[in-house]
Amino acid sequence: MDAPPLRILFVEDVPADAELAAAELRRAGLSFESRRVETREQLLAALAEYRPALVLSDYALPGFDGMEALALTLAQAPETPFILLTGSTNEETAVACMKAGAWDYILKDRLSRLPLAVRAALDRARTRSMEQAARDALERSEARLRAFVDASTDGVFVKDAALRTVMANAAYSAIIGRNPAEVLGHDDFDLMPEAMARSCRESDIEAIRNGGVHMSEERAGGHVFEVCKFPVPLPDGSTGVGGYVRDVTDRVRAEAALRESEQRYRLVLANSLDALLLTTPDGTIRSANPAACAMFGRSEAEICRLGRAGVLDATDPRLTAALAERAETGRFRGELTGVRADGTKFPIEVSSSLFRDAAGALHSSMAIRDLTQRAALEAQLRQAQKMEAIGSLAGGVAHDFNNILQAMLSHISLLRLQVSDPTRVAAAAAELEQQVKRGAALTRQLLLFSRQETTTPALLDLNEVVRTSSEFLRRLVRENISFRLEVVEGQLAVRADRGQLDQVLMNLVVNAADAMPDGGTLRLGTGRAADGSPWVSVSDTGCGIPEAIRARVFEPFFTTKPVGKGTGVGLAVVWGIVEQHGGTIELESGVGAGTTVRVTLPAADAAAVPADGPPSGDKPLPRGCGERVLIVEDEQGAREGLAEILTSLGYTVYGAASSEDAQALPAEPPFDLLLTDLMLPGKAGPELAAEMAGRWPRLRVILMSGYTEDEAVKGRIAAELVRFLQKPFGMTTLAREVRAALDEGSDGV
């Protein structure tokens, strides 16, 4: 953008004179615009509105003169050049005008000098304007610097070459304990104790001599000061010293506290028995204490390199849930699985929380405790408690067995006395069979409690199980109790062990009956949950369970019955069976309002359940066609009884008391079925079965036992890979299992 044209104000009452002056300036090559005024009022208005860069004034004017015009211009625009043009005044008057502030004077008869005078005035005005601008800028800069220095909380000072204070802010005066007026013009020996002044003098001299910045730390009056000094060039050409003094007492104390805190933190890390890890949410480990290194068998560098995957078992399903909980709530505490350097896994308790550092970055801490020893001690405690309870258990079991044995002896005596009465013999034999079943059920309950019972799951209709079992269960209930069966319509398909379901029902029914010593109503029912899962429930109208002990009724050995009336095993067995089958137990009870126990089991495919349900005892027993059966049983009475039953069913039976006796039999003719006990003198039943199957490839095998400790055999029985009979078993069960083995075959052992 072009600069605006030069503005010239002519103060002239003769227009021709003003035009002559303007023409002279144009001839000299000056470009300008102009305005002419004649009176005082016009001059003042033009100075305010027109704002000329140059005033050319005549001396003799109507109503006022050039001297007055000069005074008005200086008052209104003091920086505007004023040149006097006169044709009537003498040089003395012109000189007076110059002394009053005019920049130059030109006689009208010498206008040729006017362009030179105008250029000189304009150059001088520009120079003065630049100098003034520089002075103004300097003053503003000094004012800003002074304001900054005065506002600073640091003590700022400048000393001259003699090391006298020539500039200091209020903070510096306050630090040395003086009023600001007392500081300027004095050296340190006038302002401070001698020792401090001497130290300051030495550092002043060192800063001037060596140049650069000199930093030091001074202590006085319980405070710590950071002192910075540097050489300062002074206006007279000499060199002084400047700098600042900063009170860093709080910072020094904070740093000392931080060092002490860090030292305590390191001591805690070093001496903690728990593994302590500093991590990031993505699994990176920043640090690990010695306990962590010992726990996981790795160095700190190795733990940090491997990250979370090097200390936690990634296959533990609880880990994902733990990380999600920590991300949502900011913390997690629970049990996970740790991994040692050799790959072994062990139980751990983890406490972890998220936090942010001063920069806002997210971190997490992890405290890890090895639970291996605690788990072992808990197992030992549970075993000790279990062994302690054996005394009370033995009393209850002995009471029940003695009652059963007494009943059996009584009916055996009746059999001898009534041998000639077939009706009474049959009744006594039936009752004797029931007592045997009671004894078997008690033994089964003990095995279930000790987890020695072998399970044989099968597809069952829960309704049919309940209907069939109810016939036996009614006999467990006293006559003053009303027994009601409430079974839902249709099939309730489940996959379960039939014997264990019977055990659950028996325990629940017995408990319900015991809760009604004065009589009441017992309901045994089935149904479907909202999700279709089958359930069976047992309800009573008895005394109910107090809320204080309701949560403990499924604990082993916990019982409210008098000594000799219960062992506290039954409901614990129920809990274990239901949990093993993947089911749930719900208990509703109130004092005086009775109790309802509902067992819910996972649903199975109803189409796979046999339509006719469990075989009825009224159906004829399946018989043999002369098939050769080898019985290996070391108990002579059991061996002979089984042989007689199978012989009566049409089988050709041979008995052996041991695996050696069985192996000594000739290879021809071959046997069709091997019925062997698991526990034999010498070679065990499964080993014998494997050897016999090698001799007779078409041999079918049935294992039998009161219980088995062989987990491999238990697993094969549970998976239905081998046929198994749980002792004691009746003639019906034996007949059907033998016929099924011969007809359908078996995979052997």
C-alpha positions in Angstrom: 0.0 0.0 0.0 1.4 3.5 -1.0 2.2 5.9 1.8 -0.3 8.8 2.2 0.9 12.1 0.5 2.8 14.6 2.6 0.4 17.1 4.2 1.5 20.8 4.3 -0.5 23.4 6.2 0.0 27.0 4.9 -0.8 29.7 7.5 -0.9 32.6 5.0 -3.4 35.4 4.4 -2.1 36.1 0.9 -3.1 33.1 -1.4 -0.5 34.1 -4.0 2.3 33.9 -1.5 1.1 30.4 -0.5 1.0 29.4 -4.2 4.5 30.7 -4.8 5.9 28.6 -2.0 4.0 25.5 -3.1 5.3 26.0 -6.7 8.8 26.2 -5.4 8.4 22.9 -3.6 6.9 21.2 -6.6 9.8 22.3 -8.8 12.1 20.7 -6.3 10.3 17.3 -6.8 8.3 17.2 -3.6 4.9 15.5 -3.7 2.4 16.8 -1.3 -1.1 18.1 -0.7 -1.8 21.3 1.1 -4.3 23.4 3.0 -4.3 27.1 3.7 -5.7 28.9 6.8 -5.7 32.5 7.8 -7.1 32.8 11.3 -6.3 31.5 14.7 -9.5 29.4 14.8 -8.8 27.9 11.4 -5.3 27.0 12.5 -6.5 25.1 15.6 -9.1 23.2 13.6 -6.6 22.2 11.0 -4.1 21.0 13.5 -6.7 18.8 15.1 -8.4 17.5 11.9 -6.0 17.8 9.1 -2.9 16.7 11.2 -0.3 18.2 8.9 3.3 16.8 8.6 4.7 20.3 8.2 3.5 23.9 9.0 4.7 26.9 6.8 3.6 30.1 8.4 3.8 33.8 7.5 4.7 36.1 10.4 2.3 38.9 9.8 -1.3 37.6 10.0 -4.7 39.2 10.4 -5.6 39.2 14.1 -2.4 37.3 15.3 1.2 36.8 14.3 3.7 34.0 13.5 4.9 33.9 17.1 1.4 33.1 18.3 0.9 30.6 15.4 4.1 28.8 16.6 2.9 28.7 20.2 -0.4 27.2 19.1 1.3 24.6 17.0 3.7 23.6 19.8 0.8 23.2 22.1 -1.3 21.2 19.7 1.3 19.2 17.8 4.7 19.6 19.4 6.4 17.1 17.1 5.2 18.8 13.9 8.0 20.9 12.1 7.2 24.6 12.0 9.0 26.8 9.4 8.5 30.6 9.4 8.0 32.3 6.0 8.4 36.1 6.2 8.9 39.0 4.0 8.4 41.8 6.5 10.2 40.9 9.7 13.9 41.3 10.4 16.4 38.6 11.4 16.2 39.4 15.1 12.5 38.5 15.1 13.2 35.3 13.1 15.9 34.3 15.6 13.5 34.9 18.4 11.1 32.6 16.7 13.8 29.9 16.3 14.5 30.2 20.0 10.8 29.8 20.7 10.8 26.5 18.9 10.6 27.2 15.2 12.6 24.7 13.1 13.7 27.2 10.5 12.9 30.6 8.8 12.9 31.5 5.1 12.6 35.0 3.7 10.0 35.2 1.0 12.5 36.8 -1.4 14.7 33.7 -1.0 12.2 30.9 -1.6 14.8 28.9 -3.4 16.0 27.8 0.0 12.6 26.5 0.9 12.8 22.9 -0.5 16.1 22.3 1.2 14.8 23.6 4.5 11.6 21.5 4.2 13.6 18.3 3.5 15.9 19.0 6.4 12.9 19.6 8.7 11.2 16.4 7.5 14.4 14.3 8.0 14.9 15.8 11.4 11.3 15.1 12.3 11.6 11.5 11.2 14.8 11.1 13.2 13.2 12.6 16.3 10.2 10.3 15.8 12.3 7.2 15.6 14.4 8.3 18.6 11.2 8.9 20.6 9.8 5.6 19.6 13.0 3.9 20.7 12.9 5.7 24.0 9.2 4.8 24.4 10.0 1.2 23.7 12.9 1.2 26.1 10.8 2.7 28.8 8.0 0.2 28.2 10.5 -2.7 28.2 12.1 -1.4 31.4 8.7 -1.0 32.9 7.7 -4.6 32.1 11.0 -5.9 33.3 10.6 -3.9 36.5 7.1 -5.2 37.0 8.3 -8.7 36.4 11.1 -8.3 38.8 9.0 -6.7 41.5 6.3 -9.4 41.2 8.8 -12.2 41.3 8.8 -14.3 44.5 12.5 -14.8 43.9 14.9 -12.2 45.3 16.4 -10.4 42.2 19.4 -8.1 42.5 22.2 -6.3 40.6 25.5 -5.1 42.1 28.0 -2.7 40.6 31.7 -3.3 40.1 32.3 -2.4 43.8 29.7 -5.0 44.7 27.2 -2.5 46.0 23.6 -3.2 45.4 22.2 -1.0 42.7 18.9 -2.8 42.1 16.8 -5.2 44.2 13.2 -6.2 44.4 11.1 -6.4 47.5 11.5 -10.2 47.7 15.3 -9.8 47.9 15.0 -7.2 50.7 12.6 -9.5 52.6 15.0 -12.5 52.2 17.9 -10.6 53.8 15.6 -9.1 56.4 15.9 -5.4 55.3 13.7 -2.6 54.2 14.0 -1.9 50.5 15.3 1.6 51.3 18.2 0.1 53.3 19.4 -2.1 50.5 20.4 0.2 47.6 23.9 1.5 47.7 25.2 -0.9 50.3 27.3 -4.0 50.0 26.7 -7.3 51.7 28.8 -6.5 54.7 26.4 -3.7 55.5 23.4 -6.0 55.1 24.3 -9.4 56.4 26.3 -11.2 59.1 30.0 -11.2 58.4 30.3 -15.0 57.6 27.4 -14.9 55.2 28.6 -11.6 53.6 32.1 -13.1 53.1 30.5 -16.2 51.4 28.4 -14.0 49.1 31.4 -11.8 48.3 33.5 -14.8 47.2 30.7 -16.1 45.0 30.2 -12.6 43.5 33.9 -12.4 42.6 33.9 -15.9 41.1 30.9 -15.2 38.9 32.5 -12.0 37.5 35.9 -13.6 37.1 34.8 -16.9 35.5 31.8 -15.7 33.6 28.7 -17.8 32.9 26.2 -18.9 35.5 27.3 -19.7 39.0 24.9 -21.9 41.1 25.2 -22.5 44.8 23.1 -23.5 47.8 23.1 -21.4 51.0 21.6 -22.2 54.4 20.5 -19.5 56.9 17.9 -19.2 59.6 16.6 -22.7 59.1 16.0 -22.0 55.4 17.7 -23.3 52.3 18.3 -20.9 49.4 19.2 -21.6 45.8 21.5 -18.7 44.6 22.2 -18.0 40.9 24.8 -15.4 39.9 26.1 -14.1 36.5 28.2 -11.2 35.2 26.2 -8.0 34.2 27.6 -5.3 32.0 26.9 -1.8 33.5 26.2 1.5 31.6 29.6 2.9 32.6 31.4 0.0 30.9 32.3 -1.9 34.0 31.1 -5.3 35.0 28.9 -6.0 38.0 27.0 -9.1 39.1 23.3 -10.0 39.0 21.2 -12.9 39.9 18.4 -14.3 42.0 17.9 -15.9 45.4 15.2 -18.6 45.7 13.9 -20.1 49.0 13.9 -23.9 48.2 13.3 -25.0 51.8 10.0 -26.7 51.0 11.4 -28.4 48.0 14.5 -29.7 49.8 12.2 -31.0 52.6 9.9 -32.7 50.1 12.9 -34.3 48.3 14.2 -35.5 51.6 10.8 -36.9 52.5 10.6 -38.5 49.0 14.0 -40.2 49.5 12.9 -41.4 52.9 9.6 -42.7 51.4 11.4 -44.4 48.6 13.8 -46.0 51.1 10.9 -47.3 53.2 9.2 -48.5 50.0 12.4 -50.4 48.9 12.6 -51.9 52.4 9.0 -53.0 52.2 9.5 -54.5 48.8 12.7 -56.2 49.8 11.3 -57.7 53.1 7.7 -58.5 52.0 6.8 -62.2 52.1 4.3 -61.6 49.3 5.2 -61.2 45.7 4.8 -57.5 44.8 4.6 -56.5 41.1 4.2 -53.0 39.5 2.5 -53.5 36.1 0.5 -51.8 33.4 -3.0 -52.8 32.4 -1.8 -54.4 29.2 0.2 -57.0 31.2 3.7 -55.4 31.1 5.6 -55.8 34.4 7.8 -52.8 35.5 9.3 -54.2 38.7 9.2 -57.3 40.9 10.4 -57.6 44.5 12.7 -60.5 45.7 9.7 -62.4 47.0 8.3 -62.5 43.5 11.6 -63.7 42.1 11.7 -66.5 44.7 8.0 -67.4 44.3 8.2 -67.8 40.5 11.8 -69.0 40.2 12.8 -66.1 37.9 15.0 -63.0 38.0 13.4 -59.6 38.0 14.6 -59.0 34.5 13.1 -62.2 33.3 9.8 -61.5 35.0 9.7 -58.0 33.4 10.6 -59.4 30.0 7.9 -62.1 30.1 5.2 -59.9 31.6 1.9 -61.2 33.1 2.0 -64.4 31.0 5.2 -65.4 32.8 3.6 -65.5 36.2 -0.1 -66.1 35.7 -1.7 -69.2 34.1 -3.5 -67.8 31.0 -5.6 -70.9 30.8 -7.3 -70.3 34.1 -10.8 -69.1 33.2 -10.9 -66.9 36.3 -8.2 -64.7 34.9 -10.4 -63.1 32.2 -13.1 -62.4 34.8 -10.5 -60.9 37.2 -9.1 -58.5 34.6 -12.6 -57.5 33.6 -13.6 -56.8 37.2 -10.4 -54.7 37.7 -11.1 -52.7 34.6 -14.6 -52.0 35.7 -14.1 -51.3 39.4 -10.4 -50.4 39.6 -9.5 -53.4 41.8 -9.7 -57.2 42.1 -9.1 -59.7 44.9 -9.4 -63.4 44.5 -7.7 -66.7 43.8 -6.0 -67.5 40.5 -3.3 -69.9 39.3 0.4 -69.0 39.2 3.1 -70.6 37.0 6.7 -71.2 38.1 9.7 -71.1 35.8 9.7 -75.0 35.6 6.0 -74.9 34.4 4.4 -76.1 37.6 1.1 -74.4 38.5 0.1 -73.5 42.0 -2.8 -71.7 43.7 -2.3 -68.0 44.5 -4.3 -65.2 46.0 -4.1 -61.9 44.1 -4.9 -58.4 45.2 -4.6 -55.8 42.4 -5.7 -52.2 41.9 -5.3 -49.5 39.2 -3.8 -46.1 39.9 -2.5 -43.1 37.9 0.9 -41.5 38.3 1.6 -37.7 38.4 1.7 -37.6 34.6 -1.7 -39.3 34.4 -0.4 -42.6 33.1 -2.4 -45.7 34.2 -0.6 -48.4 36.2 -1.6 -51.4 38.4 -0.1 -53.0 41.5 -0.3 -56.7 42.2 0.2 -58.4 45.6 0.4 -62.2 45.2 0.4 -64.8 48.0 1.3 -68.4 47.5 -1.6 -70.6 48.8 0.2 -73.9 48.4 1.0 -74.3 52.0 -2.3 -72.9 53.2 -4.2 -75.3 50.9 -2.1 -78.2 52.3 -2.8 -77.1 55.9 -6.5 -76.7 55.2 -6.6 -80.2 53.7 -4.8 -81.5 56.8 -7.3 -79.7 59.0 -10.3 -81.1 57.2 -8.8 -84.6 57.5 -8.2 -84.0 61.2 -11.8 -82.8 61.6 -13.0 -85.8 59.7 -11.0 -88.2 61.8 -12.2 -86.5 64.9 -15.8 -87.0 63.8 -15.2 -90.7 63.2 -16.0 -91.4 66.8 -19.5 -89.9 66.6 -20.0 -91.5 63.1 -19.1 -94.9 64.4 -21.7 -94.7 67.1 -24.5 -93.8 64.7 -23.4 -96.4 62.1 -23.0 -99.1 64.8 -26.5 -98.3 66.1 -28.0 -98.6 62.6 -26.1 -101.8 61.7 -27.0 -103.5 65.0 -30.6 -102.8 64.4 -30.4 -104.3 60.9 -28.5 -107.3 62.2 -31.0 -107.8 65.0 -33.9 -107.7 62.5 -32.1 -110.2 60.3 -31.3 -112.6 63.1 -34.9 -112.4 64.3 -36.3 -113.3 60.8 -33.7 -116.1 60.4 -35.0 -117.6 63.7 -38.5 -117.3 62.4 -37.6 -119.1 59.2 -36.3 -122.1 61.3 -39.4 -122.2 63.4 -41.8 -121.8 60.5 -40.1 -123.9 57.8 -43.2 -125.9 57.2 -45.4 -122.8 56.6 -44.6 -121.6 53.0 -46.5 -118.3 53.4 -44.7 -117.3 56.6 -41.4 -118.4 55.1 -42.0 -116.2 52.0 -42.9 -113.2 54.2 -39.9 -113.7 56.5 -37.6 -114.0 53.4 -39.0 -110.8 51.9 -38.4 -108.9 55.2 -35.0 -110.4 55.4 -34.3 -109.1 51.9 -35.4 -105.6 52.9 -33.1 -105.6 55.9 -30.2 -106.6 53.6 -31.1 -103.7 51.4 -31.1 -101.4 54.4 -27.6 -102.5 55.3 -26.5 -102.1 51.7 -28.0 -98.6 51.6 -26.1 -97.6 54.8 -22.8 -98.9 53.4 -23.5 -97.1 50.1 -24.1 -93.9 52.1 -20.8 -94.3 53.8 -19.0 -94.9 50.5 -20.7 -91.9 48.9 -19.6 -89.7 51.8 -16.0 -90.9 51.5 -16.2 -90.6 47.7 -15.5 -94.3 47.2 -18.8 -95.1 45.6 -18.6 -96.1 41.9 -21.1 -94.2 39.7 -22.8 -95.7 36.6 -24.8 -92.8 35.0 -27.6 -93.7 32.6 -30.5 -92.1 30.9 -33.4 -92.2 33.3 -37.0 -90.9 33.6 -37.0 -89.1 36.9 -40.7 -89.6 37.3 -40.3 -93.4 36.9 -37.4 -93.4 39.4 -39.6 -91.5 42.0 -42.6 -93.8 41.4 -40.5 -97.0 41.7 -38.6 -95.8 44.8 -41.7 -94.6 46.5 -42.8 -98.2 47.2 -39.7 -98.7 49.3 -39.7 -95.2 50.7 -43.2 -95.6 52.1 -41.8 -98.3 54.4 -39.3 -95.8 55.9 -42.2 -93.6 57.1 -44.1 -94.2 60.4 -47.8 -94.9 60.3 -48.7 -91.5 61.8 -47.2 -89.7 58.7 -49.3 -89.3 55.6 -47.1 -90.1 52.5 -48.3 -88.3 49.3 -46.8 -88.8 45.9 -47.3 -85.8 43.5 -45.7 -86.6 40.1 -46.0 -84.3 37.1 -47.2 -85.7 33.8 -44.9 -86.9 31.1 -41.2 -87.9 31.2 -38.5 -86.0 33.1 -35.3 -87.2 31.3 -32.1 -87.0 33.3 -28.7 -88.6 33.0 -27.8 -89.9 36.5 -26.7 -92.9 38.6 -29.9 -94.7 39.6 -28.5 -95.9 42.9 -27.4 -92.4 43.9 -30.8 -90.9 43.1 -32.3 -93.6 45.3 -29.8 -92.5 48.0 -30.8 -88.9 47.7 -34.5 -89.7 47.9 -34.0 -92.0 50.9 -32.0 -89.4 52.9 -34.4 -86.6 52.2 -37.4 -88.8 53.1 -35.8 -90.1 56.3 -34.9 -86.5 57.4 -38.4 -85.3 56.6 -40.0 -88.1 58.6 -37.6 -87.4 61.6 -38.8 -83.8 61.5 -42.4 -85.0 62.3 -42.1 -87.1 65.5 -45.8 -86.5 66.2 -47.0 -87.1 62.7 -47.7 -84.9 59.7 -47.7 -85.0 55.9 -44.8 -85.9 53.7 -45.0 -84.9 50.0 -42.7 -86.4 47.4 -43.1 -84.7 44.1 -41.6 -83.8 40.7 -41.8 -81.0 38.2 -40.1 -78.8 35.7 -38.2 -75.5 36.3 -38.8 -72.4 34.1 -35.9 -73.4 31.9 -37.2 -77.0 31.6 -34.8 -78.6 34.1 -36.4 -81.5 36.0 -36.7 -81.3 39.8 -37.7 -83.6 42.6 -38.8 -82.2 46.0 -39.5 -83.6 49.5 -41.7 -81.5 51.8 -42.7 -82.0 55.4 -45.0 -80.2 57.9 -42.5 -80.7 60.7 -40.8 -78.3 63.1 -38.7 -76.5 60.5 -35.1 -75.3 60.6 -34.1 -72.2 62.5 -32.5 -69.5 60.3 -29.3 -69.5 62.5 -28.4 -73.1 61.4 -30.1 -73.2 58.0 -26.9 -72.5 56.1 -25.1 -75.4 57.9 -27.4 -78.3 57.3 -25.4 -79.6 54.3 -22.1 -79.6 56.3 -20.6 -83.0 57.0 -21.3 -84.3 60.6 -23.6 -81.4 61.4 -26.8 -82.7 62.9 -29.5 -81.5 65.3 -30.5 -85.0 66.3 -29.5 -86.5 69.7 -26.5 -88.7 70.1 -27.1 -92.1 68.6 -30.0 -90.9 66.4 -28.0 -89.4 63.5 -24.5 -89.0 62.1 -24.8 -85.8 60.2 -23.7 -87.6 57.0 -27.0 -87.9 55.1 -27.5 -84.3 53.8 -23.8 -83.9 53.1 -24.1 -87.0 50.9 -27.1 -85.5 49.1 -25.2 -82.3 48.5 -22.2 -84.2 47.1 -24.4 -86.4 44.8 -26.3 -83.4 43.4 -23.1 -81.4 42.9 -21.5 -84.4 41.1 -24.5 -84.5 38.7 -24.3 -80.8 37.9 -27.5 -80.0 39.8 -28.6 -77.5 42.5 -30.3 -77.7 45.9 -32.8 -75.2 47.2 -34.0 -75.3 50.8 -37.1 -73.4 52.2 -37.9 -73.7 55.8 -39.2 -71.8 58.8 -39.7 -72.6 62.4 -43.0 -74.3 62.8 -43.7 -74.0 59.0 -42.1 -77.2 57.8 -39.3 -77.7 55.3 -39.1 -78.2 51.5 -35.9 -79.4 49.8 -35.9 -79.2 46.0 -33.2 -80.9 43.9 -32.9 -79.7 40.3 -30.9 -81.7 37.7 -29.8 -80.9 34.1 -32.3 -82.0 31.5 -31.4 -84.8 29.1 -32.8 -85.9 25.7 -36.2 -87.4 26.5 -36.1 -89.5 23.3 -33.2 -91.5 24.5 -34.9 -92.7 27.7 -36.4 -96.3 27.4 -40.1 -96.0 26.9 -41.0 -98.7 29.4 -38.8 -97.3 32.1 -37.0 -99.5 34.6 -38.0 -103.1 34.4 -40.7 -104.2 36.9 -40.0 -106.9 39.5 -43.0 -108.8 38.3 -41.6 -109.5 34.9 -40.1 -113.0 34.4 -36.3 -113.2 34.8 -34.2 -113.6 31.6 -32.7 -117.1 31.5 -29.7 -118.7 29.9 -29.3 -121.3 27.2 -26.4 -123.3 28.7 -23.8 -120.5 28.1 -20.6 -121.2 30.1 -20.0 -118.7 32.9 -16.8 -118.4 35.0 -17.2 -116.9 38.4 -14.0 -115.7 40.2 -14.8 -114.8 43.8 -12.5 -115.4 46.8 -15.5 -115.4 49.3 -16.8 -119.0 49.2 -20.3 -118.2 50.4 -20.7 -115.4 47.8 -19.2 -117.6 45.0 -21.4 -120.6 45.8 -24.6 -118.4 46.1 -23.9 -116.8 42.7 -23.2 -120.1 41.1 -26.5 -121.6 42.4 -28.5 -118.6 41.1 -27.0 -118.7 37.6 -27.3 -122.5 37.4 -31.0 -122.2 38.3 -31.3 -119.7 35.5 -30.0 -122.2 32.9 -26.3 -121.4 32.7 -23.3 -123.7 32.9 -21.3 -122.3 35.8 -17.7 -122.9 37.0 -16.3 -121.2 40.1 -12.7 -120.2 41.0 -11.5 -118.8 44.3 -8.5 -116.8 42.8 -7.0 -115.6 39.6 -4.5 -118.4 39.7 -7.3 -121.0 39.8 -9.0 -119.3 36.9 -5.8 -119.3 34.8 -5.3 -123.0 35.5 -8.6 -123.9 33.7 -8.2 -125.5 30.3 -8.6 -123.3 27.2 -11.3 -125.6 25.7 -14.2 -125.4 25.7 -14.1 -121.6 25.9 -16.2 -119.6 28.4 -18.8 -117.1 27.2 -18.8 -114.8 30.3 -16.4 -113.9 33.1 -18.0 -112.6 36.4 -15.1 -111.5 38.6 -14.6 -109.6 41.7 -12.3 -106.5 41.5 -10.4 -107.4 44.7 -8.8 -110.8 44.4 -5.8 -112.4 46.0 -2.8 -112.0 43.6 -3.9 -110.6 40.3 -6.8 -108.0 40.4 -10.0 -108.6 38.6 -9.3 -106.1 35.6 -5.9 -107.7 35.0 -7.5 -111.2 35.0 -10.2 -110.1 32.7 -7.7 -108.7 30.2 -5.7 -111.9 30.3 -8.8 -114.1 29.9 -10.1 -112.0 27.0 -6.8 -112.7 25.3 -7.4 -116.4 25.7 -11.1 -116.3 24.7 -11.6 -113.3 22.3 -15.5 -113.6 22.4 -15.5 -113.6 26.2 -17.9 -111.1 27.9 -16.8 -109.5 31.2 -18.7 -108.2 34.2 -16.9 -106.7 37.2 -18.4 -106.7 40.7 -17.2 -105.2 44.0 -18.4 -103.7 47.2 -16.2 -100.6 46.3 -13.2 -99.8 44.2 -10.3 -97.4 44.9 -9.0 -97.8 41.3 -9.7 -94.4 39.7 -9.0 -95.7 36.2 -11.6 -98.4 36.6 -14.1 -95.9 38.1 -13.6 -93.7 35.1 -14.3 -96.6 32.7 -17.4 -97.6 34.7 -18.7 -94.0 34.7 -18.1 -93.8 30.9 -20.0 -97.1 30.5 -17.0 -98.8 28.9 -17.3 -101.8 31.2 -20.2 -103.6 32.9 -20.2 -103.4 36.7 -22.3 -104.7 39.5 -22.3 -102.9 42.9 -22.4 -105.4 45.8 -24.8 -106.4 47.2 -27.1 -107.0 44.3 -30.2 -109.2 44.0 -31.1 -112.1 41.7 -33.1 -109.9 39.4 -30.2 -107.5 38.8 -27.8 -110.3 38.3 -30.0 -112.1 35.8 -30.6 -109.0 33.7 -27.0 -107.9 33.6 -25.7 -111.4 32.6 -28.3 -111.7 29.9 -27.5 -108.2 28.6 -23.8 -108.9 28.5 -24.2 -112.1 26.6 -26.8 -110.6 24.2 -25.2 -107.2 23.5 -21.5 -107.8 24.1 -19.0 -105.7 26.0 -15.8 -103.8 25.1 -14.0 -105.6 27.9 -11.6 -103.8 30.3 
